[in-house]
Amino acid sequence: MRLVTDLNTRAVLPALCATQITGWGVVYYAFPVLNPEITASTGWSTTATMAAFSLALVVSGVAGIRVGRIIDRRGPRTVMTAGSAVGAASLVVVGLAPNLPVFFAGWALAGFSMAATFYQPAFAALTRWFAPDHVRALTVVTLAGGLASTVFAPLTAALAAQHTWRTTYLVLAVVLAVITVPAHALALRAPWPPAPPAAAHADETPRTIVRGRPFLLLGLAFTLSAFAMYAVVFTLVPLLLERGYTTGQAAWALGIGGAGQTLGRTLYASLARHTGTTTRTVVLIALGALTTAALAAVPGPYGLLIAVSLVAGVVRGNLTLLQATAVTERWGATHYGRLSGILGAPAMTASALAPFAAALLAPPLGGIPELFGVLAALGAAAAVVALGTTVDTRT
């Protein structure tokens, strides 16, 4: 990575590492651990609580388009700091919700926080500040972010063992506010550099790019893959509970997947050097489908399930970086925030619908293992679609 002499810019990487671990861990990964207790203590159905969380992801996907444009023009400090504060407030609303409408409102608020603080805005910041060596910066931050479930899934389970889910969310809200608000406010103060010129397709505007066949197919491939991947993440704990494992064992399996994400991201730079953009896209999406099929087919023993979860995490880790670099590798970094926001919106919406759809579809399909089989088929279809995402860079 190039030497960064500005002290404020040098603070960006450690700050974003800490905030991605905390933000994803608290706002995202705590929910699948706590949801069984939420439904048991309130009497709300799993379908309803999953729908509330799905609403957050839909809001995040839609709001992310606007967030990307703001960051392209003004930088990430204000939007990410405000998003952190909104995230803490949203979890207080969730934790104190006396009924489902308030629970839904809390998660809708959390969606704005996700759009302003998760990977998309962080990637936009890193791509501009650290160009042309932004891939290494992205790798560092996603390596840290991959630890979110490893740290917070077991931590959330431990808190829930001693407290109610409501108290657990209030504690996590404090953790989120104390770590992420000052980190974003103090570390993201470096001057925002001007947008770099387009390295390719200089004659194309964002409007013509998003209407092109490669962009549309890439969006479809990422959308199908995201639906399958996040349905797996959010039904892994119920799958293991259904197979007779404890909540703690299920939480550790989810956490080990996070460790696998970190491991996978250490391999991405080497993979990128030895494979073409389209080939890498197809192979990684296909491997995601294969690991989903393995989880459907392997009931145990526990050690083998842990191994499969680890491998699935390795693939997910690589897919995160694949998506982070998809725009720059094909269309340059000039309109990164805007294009990545548009590209990510349908995938985020799919990931939003995935938990709700999984809860809805599993019973008529015959159970969660059968659901995983369908998800594996969707992943395979996404890999086929990805074959058409090559961009002609000839001028």
Salt bridges, closest charged atoms under 4 A:
ASP72 OD1 - ARG128 NH2 3.75
GLU204 OE1 - HIS201 ND1 2.53
GLU329 OE2 - ARG280 NH2 2.60
ASP392 OD2 - ARG394 NH2 2.78
